Amino acid sequence: MSLVPSSWFKTAENFVVDLKKTYTYFEELLKKHPEPKSLLEYLNERRFILLLMILEQSRCLRKFLLRHPTEFQNTIPNLWYLVKEREDYLKELKNLTSNVQDDYSFSEKLAFYRHKELMRLFAKELLGVSSYEDILNEYSHLADALIEISFQRVWEESVDTYGEPKEENGKIATATVLGLGKLGSEELNYYSDIDLIFIHSSDKGNAGKLSLNEFFTKFFQKLVKLMTTQTSEGVPYSVDLDLRPFGKSGPISMSLRSAELYYESYGRIWEKFALLRARYSAGDYNLADRFLKEVVNPFVFSSVDYKVIEEIRLMKKRIETEGKKRFIKGYNVKTGEGGVREVEFSVQSLVILLGAKSPILRERNTYRAIYKLMQKGIFSSDEAEALEKAYTFLRKLEHRIQLKECLQTHVLREGDKELFAKFLGFASKEELENQLNYHKQNVKAVFDQLLPKEKIEELNSIQEAVITEDLEWGEKLLKERGFKSAKQIFLLLTEPVYGTKNIHFSEKEKRIYIRLIPRIVELSQKATNPDETVKNFFKFFFNPTGRRVILSEDKREEFFDKLFTIFSLSNYLSYLISKNPDLVEDALTLYRDFPSLEDFEK
């Protein structure tokens, strides 16, 4: 270790966990460097320690630097005061990709640039030269620029290939990309996918021989391909389109008018939460602005009624249930009790509930929303400060977990606590645990106060699996109870709560149904053929009259039991009453005195 002064090593011991191993990465970097002397001359003690911290704490950034050994000294200068906006990134990306011909090389350049800028921003975090909110903001604008440069390339190529897209009136048809999730709120994770939705200006028109829908489908498919291609530099970004209208089964892009009709007719509460964070990312800014003003604001901030409150209450119960799951591998910083999701849900719920009457509260960013809620007196100054500090702590911890192996993971493993304690500047894992517990308690205190009026009922394991849509767990539980088609049965059980059969259940109906789940499973389980019995039940239940019969709170348990006698003994009769629920009284009369197996055994 004679390449740098020994005093640097003494100082480095306070910041690097495994100095000996990390120094071997540094030596490897020097070997790959075309002019190692220039790097050694550039380094001072602080820069040397910063380089070692990056090499130790992130596998993907270490691989990046070993592939591009000059990038540390090229990227780190001016770190203290340099802040890049979307246009700054875009200018650099245009220079970087101006002479790139093939798509693979283009995606490769994007992935290179993303990791270069990630290194720069992580260095800013390590040195503490910028607030965490500002770092997340800057990183989100990096993603915007990568999408925009891809958008521009694909647009030119698509117009050349298919012709210019024009609406019926001869106007040029346009398209836009909106970021959702943490990209939309300008709080993007260092290593996660980006949630996007695509909107085009009109369905009516054409591009050469293609309809506008066909043109924009091909256009956005190519855009996604550029963003998600695996290259030698990694992937520019993983893209998630599941939050679009109709989800995975929906079109990749939708016209402004079609999107408006969708959210008016089918928009659900979770989509209010998704669109709350919608933000222009790339393409036609004016179209995005229209979407936000004409579609998002009226949908997200419609008047709050009992139904909205009850839907949010159900979402809260789902988050609570998921938060109480015990992970064998450790604590889930995102979904665990007192974690990131509880912070975001608490803040977003209040914004949605209060934003209709208080436009100042219509805020997509978590930090800014906390501040605005404090200004309106919803949070005390102490609560706001505690929530902001907790959110920053949890996000920093989440990012260190992700950067270590460059994976989209959120679990703090027990065996890694000592390591992450040192990475975050704590003296011991106990100190990290104390801070984590302190922040979790502060988050939980705010989360628990959100819509606290209704007494929380204890749920059994199958109810928890249904509410959290945990297919693997639900399937396992049903197999243990004798169901052969356990996956199919579990999907049926979740259908009334989250289903897509275009059958609308009110929140009151959902609550009653959730209470009935253990009884439905228990009565089906007793039958000779549990699978057929529960399927017969749902045929009846999905009929509006049948649903009214099942969910009527004045029906006695004996009535419910006898109804399941029919479902278990006769597929034909079950079919008849599912088509004609008015026959149920006649059917029950028919089976009123039908002896059970227990009666025979007596």
Secondary structure, DSSP 4 states (H G I P E B T S, - for coil): --SS-HHHHHHHTTT-SSHHHHHHHHHHHHHH-SSHHHHHHH--HHHHHHHHHHHHH-HHHHHHHHHSTTHHHHHSTTTTT----HHHHHHHHHHHHTT--SHHHHHHHHHHHHHHHHHHHHHHHHHT-S-HHHHHHHHHHHHHHHHHHHHHHHHHHHHHHH---EETTSPBP-EEEEE-HHHHTT---TTS-EEEEEEES-SSEEETTEEHHHHHHHHHHHHHHHHH--BTTB-S--EE-TTSTTGGGS-SEEEHHHHHHHHHHH--HHHHHHHHT-EEEEE-HHHHHHIIIIIIHHHHTSPP-HHHHHHHHHHHHHHHHHHTPPPTTEEETTTSTTSHHHHHHHHHHHHHHHHTT-GGG---SHHHHHHHHHHTTSS-HHHHHHHHHHHHHHHHHHHHHHHHHT----EEEGGGHHHHHHHTT-SSHHHHHHHHHHHHHHHHHHHHHSS--SPPPP--HHHHHHHTT-HHHHHHHHHHTT-SSHHHHHHHHHHHHH--SS----HHHHHHHHHHHHHHHHHHHTSSSHHHHHHHHHHHHTSHHHHHHHH-TTS-HHHHHHHHHHHHH-HHHHHHHHH-GGGHHHHHHHTTTPPPHHHHH-
